[in-house]
Amino acid sequence: MTLSVDKIIKIMKENTLRVTNSRIAVAEVLVKFYKNYLTSEEIHLKILEKKDTSCDLVSVYRVLAKFEELGIVKKSEFHND
């Protein structure tokens, strides 16, 4: 299932979560690169590439944690053995 930014905003509102610029910026990256596995750092870099948006790495981690709670994203861990 793919989500749009509008659907993510709707989920946030349904869960009484404020719709902030940081959350929208993360949502936009997730929607744009939905076929890719991105790390928090990669999401942060994609946001920084946009000149009109500012979001620090800690905010990205917090947004992703909240999105995971809401079922918007699923955390995956990859280990190099």
Secondary structure, 3 states (H helix, E strand, C coil): CCCCHHHHHHHHHHCCCCCCHHHHHHHHHHHHCCCCCCCHHHHHHHHHHCCCCCCCHHHHHHHHHHHHHCCCCCCCCCCCC
